Amino acid sequence: MERVTHNEHNEELANAIMALATPELPQHFSRLVKCLAAFDNLIIIAYHGEQRPAVLYREYTDPVVYLPMDSQYLGGAYLLDPFYREHLRGGVQGIHRLMDVAPDHFRRTHYYKNYYQQTTLLDEVAVFASITEGVTLTACLGRDYSSGKPFNKRELLALRQHGMILSALLKKHWQDYRSDAVRKAAPAPLEERLREALNQQHSIRLSPRQAEVALFILRGHSSLSISLHLGVSLQTVKVFRRQLYAKCCISSQAELFALLMPLFARLTEQR
């Protein structure tokens, strides 16, 4: 069985190499990855700086997994995605599991409860390929209710062992990829755009640090995690949080999410 699996993998790798720079590469890439880990869905996304991402390829067992993609994720929810945050770090390569890079309170966020759980995804692993300084490709492999189980240790190990090969295939195939978004001027930092939108839409004036804390909360960082990222005391974070909620006239993360998500959609439409 091991020999057959090894031979199948080598054959699919050869097929993928031969398919580079042709429209058939995504399908061969998919078959190659399935030799390492079975998945229920695959989506290849190009991130361009802080611009709206572009979907380059998708396949699925159950179409429900991508129903929120075009309207919600591309409409602004991606700003809270841990994989998007990895892209912004720059130069990220290889295999990354969502729950390994997500903040400590990610599963408590309303992004997770209101968007991510809608997709029926149970587990997600991404192959990252840095194309240029501002462009990152991610091939996201998902397990959803179709199989009903996460990736196991053997599958994760196999993916990580072949991570650089998979990254290299994506990078080589899309090495000349460019988007109109890349040619646009880089937008102002998200915190700054959010402050401006809140002021215009709701006459709420946040300080730069309060806007920063708001985004940390929505991405799933606990107060302790925020204090470590900002290099301030836990008590200072709690003060910022109370000030933020008071200015927005809210009392919970759910209300913060409801207030800011429509603004995220407008911010992406303006680019």
Secondary structure, 3 states (H helix, E strand, C coil): CHHHHHHHHHHHHHHHHHCCCCCCHHHHHHHHHHCCCCCCEEEEEEEECCCCCEEEEEEECCHHHHCCHHHHHCCCHHHHCHHHHHHHHCCCCEEEEHHHHCCCCHHHCHHHHHCHHHHCCCEEEEEEEECCCCEEEEEEEEECCCCCCCCCHHHHHHHHHCHHHHHHHHHHHCCCCCCHHHHCCCCCCHHHHHHHHHHHHHCCCCCHHHHHHHHHHHHCCCHHHHHHHHCCCHHHHHHHHHHHHHHHCCCCHHHHHHHHHHHHHHHHHCC
